[in-house]
Amino acid sequence: MLRLPVVCLVVCALPWAAVAADPSPLLAVLERFVGPDVPALGPSEAAPIPRNWPEPASAAVRPGRGLAEHPMLYAGEGYNTIFLVNRGKVVWSYSIGKGGEIDDLWMLTNGHILFARQSGVEEITPRKVVVWHYDAPPGTEVHTCQPVGLDKVMLVQNGLPPKLMILNKRTGNVELEHALPAESLTDPKTVHPQFRRGRVTAAGTYLLPFLKMAKVVEYDKDFKPIWSCPIPTPWAAVRLRNGNTLITDEHDKLVREVNGKCETVWEVKQADLPAEIVLHNLQTADRLADGNTVIFSSTGGAKPEDRPNIIQALEVTPDKKVVWVLQDWKNLGPATSAQFLDQPGIPEKPGDIEH
């Protein structure tokens, strides 16, 4: 159900050209998240979930500069808190409380944050005011969302059947709704694992990882399949600027770059890493502007007492040298994804932040 909140929807519709000249446009909005007018707890924000893991006894020496490596917007399944990290510190956070999971999140050039929370999608301001939200109907789930300009949102709604939708936040209209293939159209137990990180590409096509059906499929604007690639459990798929696709395979704990023939051209798996860096539960990965790849290792299935021993993210060069490892359980929770704010590109322009 699409609902406009009580507060007025405020969207600063900056043209893409106005921010394109800035190599890292999101750095300019970070100051909005600090100051006396930013509340500790927003009007609709849930109280933070108590940490259920022990304080790390010590901090392992890891490559890179820890929290100071990248300014980022960070979240992960199992803790349901969005963290904003800048200059090596958590400067802002937002909790949705217990229930559901945060699987996709974006900071936009107007300073708003858009995120999928399983029960729907929300957009909030730096002052933690909800300015727009979409409530998923009963029996459905939303694990992926993407801004398309500052006025529209693409989401994939798991259900019977699952659907790809584009919603207009200004008008409240559903501008596109298309049913997607599913393992079953009658069994509610099949809904949760249908889809995770889908994307509209720079070419206007739809790139969708079928988590349970073990394939990534690209559809044209008329939803005709134009490319497909089998892989056991594709949690996320990203179309890179070189035309290849970066896929995160959750089951096999690997990140694979494939070409248009689904041939592997680059891959990182456990055997490629030093023995002391152990991958746990991979969900997303992104290619950075310098050619490095960042990989997020979540905690699905891990006991709370074991969490501090799990790394949250790592960055590797094209020749698979590890240059950064994030392992900070004192300040952050589990890692599903992060948006690095020092990267070029406009988030609400599809494909622009992919490299």
C-alpha positions as CSV (number, residue, x, y, z in Angstrom):
1,M,0.0,0.0,0.0
2,L,1.4,3.4,-1.0
3,R,0.8,6.0,1.7
4,L,1.9,9.6,2.0
5,P,3.0,10.4,5.5
6,V,1.5,13.1,7.7
7,V,4.5,15.3,7.1
8,C,4.8,17.0,3.7
9,L,6.9,15.2,1.1
10,V,9.9,17.4,0.4
11,V,12.1,16.4,-2.6
12,C,14.7,18.9,-3.8
13,A,14.7,17.9,-7.5
14,L,18.2,18.9,-8.4
15,P,19.0,18.2,-12.1
16,W,21.7,15.6,-12.6
17,A,23.8,18.2,-14.4
18,A,23.9,20.4,-11.3
19,V,25.9,17.8,-9.3
20,A,27.6,15.9,-12.0
21,A,30.7,18.2,-11.9
22,D,31.3,17.3,-8.3
23,P,33.5,14.1,-8.2
24,S,32.0,13.0,-4.9
25,P,28.7,14.9,-4.6
26,L,27.5,13.1,-1.4
27,L,30.3,14.5,0.7
28,A,28.7,17.9,0.4
29,V,25.5,16.8,2.4
30,L,27.2,15.1,5.3
31,E,27.2,18.2,7.5
32,R,23.4,18.0,7.5
33,F,23.6,14.9,9.7
34,V,25.3,16.6,12.7
35,G,24.3,19.5,14.9
36,P,21.8,20.5,17.6
37,D,18.8,20.2,15.2
38,V,19.5,16.5,14.6
39,P,17.6,14.5,17.2
40,A,19.1,11.5,19.0
41,L,15.8,9.7,18.2
42,G,13.6,10.6,15.3
43,P,9.7,10.9,15.6
44,S,9.1,7.5,14.0
45,E,12.4,5.9,14.9
46,A,12.5,2.8,17.1
47,A,14.7,2.5,20.2
48,P,18.0,0.9,19.3
49,I,18.2,-2.8,19.6
50,P,20.5,-3.8,22.5
51,R,23.6,-5.4,21.2
52,N,23.5,-9.2,21.8
53,W,27.2,-9.8,21.3
54,P,30.1,-9.4,23.7
55,E,32.4,-6.4,23.6
56,P,35.5,-7.4,21.6
57,A,38.3,-8.4,23.9
58,S,40.8,-6.9,21.6
59,A,41.1,-5.4,18.1
60,A,42.9,-7.5,15.5
61,V,45.5,-5.7,13.4
62,R,43.9,-5.5,9.9
63,P,44.9,-3.9,6.6
64,G,43.7,-0.4,6.1
65,R,42.5,2.4,8.4
66,G,39.4,0.8,9.9
67,L,36.4,3.2,10.1
68,A,38.6,5.9,8.6
69,E,39.0,4.2,5.3
70,H,35.8,5.4,3.7
71,P,32.9,7.6,4.7
72,M,29.9,5.4,4.3
73,L,26.3,4.6,4.9
74,Y,26.2,1.1,6.4
75,A,23.6,-1.4,7.5
76,G,23.2,-5.2,7.9
77,E,20.7,-7.9,8.6
78,G,20.4,-8.9,12.3
79,Y,20.7,-5.5,13.9
80,N,18.4,-3.2,11.8
81,T,20.4,0.0,12.3
82,I,21.7,2.4,9.7
83,F,25.0,3.9,10.5
84,L,26.6,7.0,8.9
85,V,30.4,6.9,9.2
86,N,32.5,9.9,8.5
87,R,36.2,10.7,9.4
88,G,36.5,7.5,11.3
89,K,33.5,7.9,13.5
90,V,29.8,7.0,13.6
91,V,28.2,10.4,13.3
92,W,24.6,9.5,12.9
93,S,22.4,6.4,13.2
94,Y,18.8,5.3,12.6
95,S,17.1,2.2,14.1
96,I,14.0,0.5,12.7
97,G,13.8,-1.8,15.8
98,K,13.1,-5.5,15.8
99,G,11.4,-7.3,12.9
100,G,12.4,-7.4,9.2
101,E,15.8,-6.6,7.8
102,I,17.5,-3.7,6.1
103,D,18.9,-5.1,2.8
104,D,19.2,-2.0,0.5
105,L,20.0,1.6,1.3
106,W,20.9,4.8,-0.5
107,M,21.9,8.3,0.4
108,L,20.6,10.7,-2.3
109,T,22.1,14.0,-3.4
110,N,19.4,15.9,-1.6
111,G,20.6,14.3,1.7
112,H,17.7,12.0,2.1
113,I,18.2,8.3,2.9
114,L,16.1,5.6,1.0
115,F,16.1,2.1,2.3
116,A,14.2,-1.2,2.1
117,R,13.2,-2.8,5.4
118,Q,11.4,-6.0,4.2
119,S,8.0,-4.7,5.2
120,G,8.3,-1.9,2.7
121,V,10.5,1.1,1.8
122,E,11.1,4.4,3.6
123,E,12.7,7.7,2.9
124,I,14.0,9.8,5.8
125,T,15.8,13.2,6.1
126,P,19.0,13.8,8.1
127,R,16.7,15.0,10.9
128,K,15.1,11.5,10.9
129,V,11.7,12.6,9.6
130,V,10.0,10.1,7.4
131,V,9.0,11.9,4.2
132,W,7.7,9.0,2.1
133,H,7.1,5.3,2.6
134,Y,5.6,2.3,0.9
135,D,4.0,-0.5,3.0
136,A,4.2,-3.9,1.4
137,P,0.9,-5.8,1.4
138,P,0.5,-8.7,3.7
139,G,2.3,-11.8,2.5
140,T,4.8,-9.8,0.5
141,E,8.3,-8.6,1.2
142,V,10.6,-5.9,-0.2
143,H,14.4,-6.4,0.0
144,T,15.5,-4.2,-2.9
145,C,14.9,-0.5,-3.8
146,Q,16.6,1.9,-6.1
147,P,16.0,5.6,-6.7
148,V,15.2,6.6,-10.3
149,G,15.7,10.3,-10.2
150,L,14.6,12.0,-7.0
151,D,10.9,11.5,-7.6
152,K,10.7,7.7,-8.4
153,V,11.6,4.4,-6.7
154,M,12.1,1.0,-8.3
155,L,11.4,-1.9,-6.0
156,V,11.0,-5.6,-6.3
157,Q,8.2,-7.0,-4.2
158,N,8.5,-10.7,-3.3
159,G,5.1,-12.4,-3.3
160,L,2.7,-14.7,-5.1
161,P,3.5,-13.5,-7.7
162,P,6.6,-11.3,-7.2
163,K,6.5,-7.9,-9.0
164,L,8.9,-5.2,-10.2
165,M,7.3,-1.8,-9.6
166,I,8.2,1.8,-10.2
167,L,6.4,4.2,-7.9
168,N,6.2,8.0,-8.3
169,K,6.6,9.6,-4.8
170,R,5.2,12.9,-5.9
171,T,2.0,11.7,-7.4
172,G,1.5,8.5,-5.5
173,N,1.1,6.7,-8.8
174,V,2.3,3.2,-9.6
175,E,4.0,3.9,-13.0
176,L,5.1,0.4,-13.7
177,E,4.0,-3.0,-12.3
178,H,5.1,-6.3,-13.8
179,A,4.8,-9.8,-12.5
180,L,8.0,-11.9,-12.4
181,P,8.7,-15.6,-12.6
182,A,8.7,-17.5,-9.3
183,E,9.5,-21.0,-8.1
184,S,5.8,-21.3,-6.9
185,L,2.8,-19.0,-7.2
186,T,0.9,-20.8,-4.4
187,D,3.4,-21.6,-1.6
188,P,4.0,-18.8,0.9
189,K,7.2,-20.4,2.1
190,T,8.8,-19.6,-1.2
191,V,8.3,-15.8,-0.9
192,H,11.2,-14.8,1.4
193,P,14.0,-16.2,-0.8
194,Q,12.7,-15.0,-4.2
195,F,14.7,-11.8,-4.8
196,R,17.3,-9.6,-3.1
197,R,19.4,-6.9,-4.8
198,G,17.9,-6.0,-8.2
199,R,18.8,-3.0,-10.3
200,V,17.8,-0.7,-13.1
201,T,20.8,-0.4,-15.3
202,A,22.2,2.7,-17.1
203,A,20.6,1.3,-20.3
204,G,17.2,1.2,-18.7
205,T,17.1,-2.6,-18.5
206,Y,16.2,-4.6,-15.3
207,L,18.9,-6.8,-13.8
208,L,17.4,-9.3,-11.3
209,P,19.1,-12.0,-9.2
210,F,16.8,-14.9,-8.7
211,L,18.1,-16.0,-5.3
212,K,16.2,-19.3,-5.0
213,M,15.9,-20.1,-8.7
214,A,19.8,-19.8,-9.1
215,K,20.2,-17.4,-12.0
216,V,20.6,-13.7,-12.9
217,V,18.3,-12.5,-15.6
218,E,18.3,-9.2,-17.5
219,Y,15.1,-7.9,-19.0
220,D,14.5,-5.2,-21.5
221,K,11.9,-2.4,-21.0
222,D,9.2,-4.8,-22.2
223,F,10.3,-7.5,-19.8
224,K,11.7,-9.7,-22.5
225,P,14.7,-11.7,-21.2
226,I,17.8,-10.6,-23.0
227,W,20.6,-12.1,-20.9
228,S,20.8,-14.9,-18.3
229,C,23.6,-16.4,-16.2
230,P,23.2,-19.4,-13.9
231,I,24.8,-19.2,-10.4
232,P,23.8,-21.1,-7.2
233,T,22.6,-18.3,-4.9
234,P,22.9,-14.8,-6.5
235,W,22.1,-12.4,-3.6
236,A,23.2,-9.3,-5.6
237,A,24.0,-8.4,-9.2
238,V,25.6,-5.1,-10.5
239,R,26.1,-4.1,-14.1
240,L,29.6,-2.6,-14.3
241,R,30.6,0.2,-16.7
242,N,32.7,-2.3,-18.8
243,G,29.5,-4.2,-19.6
244,N,30.3,-7.1,-17.3
245,T,28.2,-8.1,-14.3
246,L,29.4,-8.5,-10.7
247,I,27.5,-11.2,-8.8
248,T,27.6,-12.1,-5.2
249,D,27.0,-15.9,-4.6
250,E,25.9,-16.3,-1.0
251,H,26.1,-20.1,-0.9
252,D,29.6,-20.5,-2.4
253,K,30.9,-17.4,-0.6
254,L,32.4,-15.8,-3.7
255,V,32.1,-12.7,-5.8
256,R,32.3,-13.3,-9.6
257,E,32.5,-10.9,-12.5
258,V,31.1,-12.4,-15.7
259,N,31.0,-11.2,-19.3
260,G,28.1,-11.2,-21.7
261,K,28.5,-14.9,-22.3
262,C,28.4,-15.6,-18.5
263,E,32.1,-16.5,-18.6
264,T,34.0,-15.8,-15.5
265,V,36.6,-13.0,-16.1
266,W,37.4,-12.3,-12.4
267,E,36.5,-13.9,-9.1
268,V,37.3,-13.8,-5.4
269,K,36.7,-16.7,-3.1
270,Q,38.1,-17.9,0.2
271,A,41.1,-19.7,-1.3
272,D,42.3,-16.3,-2.8
273,L,42.6,-14.7,0.6
274,P,45.1,-14.9,3.5
275,A,44.2,-17.6,6.0
276,E,43.4,-15.1,8.7
277,I,40.7,-13.5,6.7
278,V,37.7,-15.7,6.7
279,L,34.6,-15.0,4.6
280,H,31.3,-15.8,6.4
281,N,28.0,-15.0,4.6
282,L,28.5,-12.9,1.5
283,Q,25.5,-10.8,0.4
284,T,26.7,-7.8,-1.6
285,A,29.8,-6.4,-3.4
286,D,30.6,-3.3,-5.3
287,R,33.3,-2.1,-7.7
288,L,35.0,1.1,-6.7
289,A,36.2,3.9,-9.1
290,D,39.8,2.9,-8.6
291,G,39.1,-0.7,-9.8
292,N,39.1,-2.2,-6.3
293,T,36.2,-4.4,-5.2
294,V,34.6,-4.2,-1.7
295,I,32.9,-7.3,-0.3
296,F,30.5,-7.5,2.6
297,S,30.6,-10.6,4.9
298,S,27.5,-10.8,7.0
299,T,26.7,-13.0,10.0
300,G,23.8,-15.1,9.0
301,G,23.6,-18.2,11.2
302,A,26.5,-17.1,13.5
303,K,26.1,-17.3,17.3
304,P,26.1,-13.8,19.0
305,E,29.2,-14.7,20.9
306,D,31.1,-15.5,17.7
307,R,30.2,-12.2,15.9
308,P,33.3,-10.2,17.1
309,N,35.5,-12.7,15.4
310,I,33.9,-12.2,12.0
311,I,35.1,-9.5,9.6
312,Q,32.4,-7.2,8.2
313,A,34.0,-6.0,4.9
314,L,37.1,-6.2,2.9
315,E,38.5,-4.4,-0.1
316,V,40.7,-6.1,-2.7
317,T,42.6,-4.9,-5.7
318,P,42.2,-6.3,-9.2
319,D,45.0,-8.7,-8.4
320,K,43.2,-9.8,-5.2
321,K,45.5,-8.1,-2.7
322,V,43.7,-7.2,0.5
323,V,44.0,-3.5,1.2
324,W,41.3,-2.9,3.8
325,V,39.5,-5.1,6.3
326,L,36.7,-3.8,8.4
327,Q,36.2,-5.5,11.8
328,D,34.6,-3.1,14.2
329,W,32.0,-4.7,16.5
330,K,32.3,-1.9,19.0
331,N,30.8,0.7,16.8
332,L,29.0,-1.2,14.0
333,G,26.7,-4.2,13.6
334,P,26.6,-7.0,11.0
335,A,27.3,-6.0,7.4
336,T,24.9,-6.5,4.5
337,S,25.9,-3.5,2.5
338,A,27.4,0.0,2.5
339,Q,27.3,2.9,0.2
340,F,30.7,4.6,0.0
341,L,30.2,8.3,0.0
342,D,33.7,9.2,-1.4
343,Q,32.9,7.7,-4.8
344,P,31.9,9.6,-7.9
345,G,28.5,9.4,-9.4
346,I,24.9,10.4,-8.8
347,P,23.0,7.7,-6.8
348,E,19.6,8.5,-8.3
349,K,20.9,8.3,-11.8
350,P,20.7,4.5,-12.6
351,G,24.1,3.0,-13.2
352,D,26.0,6.2,-12.5
353,I,27.7,5.0,-9.3
354,E,28.7,1.6,-10.7
355,H,32.3,1.3,-11.9
